[in-house]
Amino acid sequence: MSTRTNILITYGQSRIYLYRHHDGYPANTGVDLVTKLRACEGSADKFLRALLSAQYDDGHKVYELTSEVHGDIEWAYAVEFNRTQSRAFPPKIGAAERGDTEDVDAAMARASQRVQSPADFARTVVNPEIKEQNKRLAELRKTHPPYRDAEDTPLLPEGDTA
């Protein structure tokens, strides 16, 4: 089953929605967003271009533009850029897992309320998810031969740079 997600990117009054059909959990999409935020040097344009040019191995796009929040998402992400694009106001990122009965707009609102620096997001959201994923993988290595050679996912650096 796919872990679908929406990403809301805000830049001043501009709002851009992206959809990702696979791997929407923080150990994957969160890593991707933080990595691209760190590489964009505070530029919303560079960040958006990096997301829209990302492709899976089969050539399909990882992210696609959409006009609204999809109704079947599991994760919502919010990325905010300050219009000054200065080092003093770096972009911020937040995430929220959607509850089974929760409205998608409520999940997106919670993600927007939780924005923080990419470094704090890596420390409080992404790396805990990666640690849990690595624990599950360690158990699978013990009981399922196909997983014996699977490697742990590395944690994100928690500083301001990649």
N, C-alpha and C positions, 0 to 999 in steps of 0.2 A: 504494500500500500504506500502511496506517495504521502509525504508530509508537505502539504501546500502552505504557502505563505504569501503575504503581501508586505511590501515595503512602501512606506509613505516618505517621500523626500520633500522637505519644505525649504524654500529659499525666499525669505521675505513673505510676500503674499502668494507666491507660486507654490502649487502642490502637484507633485507628480507621483502617480501610483505605478508600482511594478508588481508583477506576479511571478512567482517561482513555483513550479509544479512539483519538484522533487527536493528532498533534503532540506526542508525548511527549518529544522531544529538548529539551535545555537552552535552546536559542535560542528556544523557545516556552514550554514548561511551566516551565522554570527561571525565565524572565522573569516569568511569571504568578505563580509561588509567591513569588519575592522581592518583587515589587510588592505583593502582598496581605499578606505578612508585615510589610512596612514600614508599611502602612496600618492594621494591626490593633492597634498600640500594645501589643504583648505579650499580647494576649488570644487564647487558643486558640478561644474561642467566636466572636469576631468573624472570625477567620481561617477557621474551618470554615463559617460562614454565607456568607462571601464566595465560597468555593469552590463550595459547593452551590447558590448562586444564579446562578453564571456560566452563560451560555447562548451557543450559537453563533447566527449570524444567522438560521438556520432555526428557532430556538426549542428545539432539543434541548439538554439539559444537557451541559456540558463535563465535569463530574466526577459520578460516581455512587458512592454507598456500596456497599461490597462486604464480604463476610465473611472474605475471605482474599486472598492474593496470587494473581493470575491466572497461568496457566502459560505464556502466550504473550507476555509483556511484553518490550520491548527496553530500557526504562529503569526503574530503581527510585529513588524519592526517600524520604527520611526527614526528618521535621520534628519537633523536640523542643521542648516547652514545659516550663519549670520551674514547679513548682506555686506558687512565691512570686509569680509574675507581676510582679516588680519590674524596674525599669530595670537593676538590677545583674545580672539573669539573663535577658537577652533570648532569644527563640527561636533555635534553630540549625537549619541545613538541610544535607543531604548528598545526593549522587546517585552512582549507579553504573550504567554501561552493562552490560547482561547479555551475557555471552559466548555464542556459539552452542551450546555444550555445557554451559553452566553452569546449575545448579539455580536456580530463581527465588528460593528462600529464601536462597541464598548471595549473590545480587545484593542482596537487601534488607538482609542483614547487612552487606555492604560499604558500602552507602549509610548505614546507621546508624553505622558506624565512622568515617565521613568527615564527620560533622556539623561545621559551622563557622558563624560569624556570617553573616547575609545579605550583608554587605559583602564578606567574604572569598569567599563562594560566588559572588557576582557577578564578582569579580576572577579567581578561579581556575578556575571551571567555565563560567559562562554567557557571559561576554564572549569568551573564546577560541573558544567554539562559534559565537558570532555573527560573529566575525572570519572564521572559516573559511567560514561560510555566505555572507558578503558577497563573499569571494574567488570562490566558485563562481558567484555571481550576476554578478560582473564578467565572467567568462569567457562566461557565457550571453548577456550583453548584446552581446558581440562577434560571436557566431555564430548567434544565434537571434532574429530580429526581434520575436517576441512579448515578449521580455524587455527590449527596449531602453529602455523607460520605467520599468522596475521600480526601486524605490528600495531602498537599503541599509537593513538593520535597525539602528536606533540602539543603541549600547551602553548598558548599565545604569550609572547612577551607582555608583561603588564606595565611597561613604561610607556612613554609618549611616542616612541618610534617603533618600527617593526623590528 
